[in-house]
Amino acid sequence: MRRSAAALLSLVAGLAVAAPGSWTAEAPAVRVAGPDRDYHSRALTPPPLAERATPTRVSWRYRVPAGAEPRAWLCQAGHCLALGGPRGRAPAPAAWRGDRPLRFRFRLAAGARQPLRVAALRLTVAYADPNDADPDLAGRSGK
């Protein structure tokens, strides 16, 4: 009994050290006005603790007027993740790095002519510790 309690404690302690973290950021509203043109949010910059980490998952939300369905992406440099709607979760693209900012990118839907305001932009990025030994994440660090 004592041995299994010690083994369990050791396992839990190991998980706490390798536990992932996350950061959350918000951006001001973006006015999306012209067709065939992209509009970007301000840069959402990771905190220093996440800079050496590997982004693993993102959650986002934004608000648009009823009936509006702009095309939306979350981008880091030239690597973008298409967003399926104003709220969701997805695995982070393998090319994303923990030390680079992210931006929302919007475009009016095909045929839309009315400008719209995208508000309440919020992003949460989950990340893995760069020393994490999880084999599923090991190839994502780019090192």
C-alpha positions in Angstrom: 0.0 0.0 0.0 2.8 2.4 0.9 4.7 1.6 -2.3 1.6 2.4 -4.5 0.9 5.6 -2.7 4.6 6.7 -3.2 4.4 5.7 -6.9 1.1 7.7 -7.3 2.6 10.7 -5.6 5.7 10.5 -7.9 3.4 10.3 -11.0 1.4 13.3 -9.9 4.5 15.3 -9.1 5.9 14.5 -12.6 2.6 15.6 -14.2 2.7 18.9 -12.3 6.1 19.7 -13.6 5.2 18.9 -17.2 1.8 20.4 -17.0 0.9 22.7 -20.0 -0.1 26.3 -19.6 -2.2 28.8 -21.5 -2.5 32.5 -22.1 -5.4 34.7 -23.0 -5.5 38.0 -24.9 -8.2 40.4 -26.2 -8.1 42.8 -29.1 -10.1 45.9 -29.9 -12.9 45.6 -32.5 -12.0 45.5 -36.2 -14.1 47.2 -38.9 -14.3 45.0 -42.0 -15.4 47.3 -44.8 -14.3 46.5 -48.3 -14.8 43.4 -50.4 -11.7 41.4 -51.4 -9.6 42.9 -48.7 -8.3 41.5 -45.4 -8.6 43.3 -42.1 -6.4 42.4 -39.2 -6.7 42.8 -35.4 -3.8 44.2 -33.4 -1.1 41.7 -32.5 -1.8 39.4 -29.6 1.5 38.9 -28.0 2.4 35.8 -25.8 3.7 36.5 -22.3 7.4 35.7 -21.6 6.6 32.4 -19.9 5.1 31.1 -23.2 7.8 32.2 -25.5 9.8 29.0 -25.4 6.7 26.8 -25.4 4.9 25.1 -28.2 1.3 26.2 -29.0 -0.9 23.1 -29.0 -4.5 24.3 -29.0 -6.3 27.6 -29.6 -9.8 28.7 -28.5 -11.3 31.9 -29.9 -14.4 34.0 -29.8 -15.6 37.2 -31.5 -18.9 38.9 -32.0 -20.5 40.0 -35.3 -24.0 41.4 -36.0 -26.8 38.9 -36.5 -26.7 37.3 -39.9 -23.1 38.5 -40.7 -20.7 35.6 -41.6 -17.3 37.1 -42.4 -14.5 34.8 -43.4 -12.0 34.5 -40.5 -8.6 33.2 -39.7 -6.1 33.3 -36.9 -2.6 33.9 -38.2 1.0 33.9 -37.2 3.3 35.3 -39.9 2.1 33.4 -43.1 0.6 30.4 -41.2 -3.1 30.8 -40.8 -5.8 28.7 -39.3 -9.3 29.1 -40.9 -11.9 29.7 -38.2 -15.2 27.9 -38.6 -17.3 30.6 -36.9 -17.3 33.2 -34.1 -16.5 30.7 -31.4 -14.4 27.5 -31.4 -11.4 25.4 -30.6 -8.8 23.8 -32.8 -5.3 22.3 -32.7 -2.6 24.9 -33.3 -0.8 24.6 -36.6 2.5 22.8 -36.3 4.3 25.8 -37.8 3.3 28.2 -35.0 5.9 29.2 -32.4 5.4 30.3 -28.9 7.5 33.5 -29.2 5.5 35.1 -32.1 2.3 37.2 -31.9 -1.0 36.1 -33.5 -3.6 38.2 -35.3 -7.2 37.7 -36.2 -7.8 38.2 -39.9 -11.2 39.0 -41.4 -12.7 39.4 -44.9 -16.3 40.1 -45.9 -18.1 36.9 -47.1 -18.4 36.5 -50.8 -21.1 38.9 -52.2 -21.3 40.9 -49.0 -21.2 44.7 -49.4 -22.2 46.0 -46.0 -19.3 46.9 -43.7 -19.4 45.2 -40.3 -17.8 45.5 -36.9 -16.2 42.4 -35.4 -16.0 43.0 -31.6 -15.1 41.2 -28.4 -12.1 39.4 -29.9 -10.6 36.9 -27.5 -8.0 34.3 -27.9 -6.7 31.6 -25.6 -3.6 29.6 -26.5 -2.7 26.4 -24.7 0.9 25.4 -24.9 3.2 22.6 -23.9 6.4 23.0 -21.9 9.4 22.8 -24.3 10.9 20.1 -22.1 7.7 18.0 -22.3 8.5 14.4 -23.2 5.0 13.8 -24.7 5.8 12.0 -28.0 2.7 13.4 -29.7 4.1 16.9 -29.2 7.8 16.3 -29.6 7.8 16.7 -33.4 5.9 20.0 -33.1 8.7 22.0 -31.5 10.6 22.5 -34.7 13.9 21.7 -32.9 
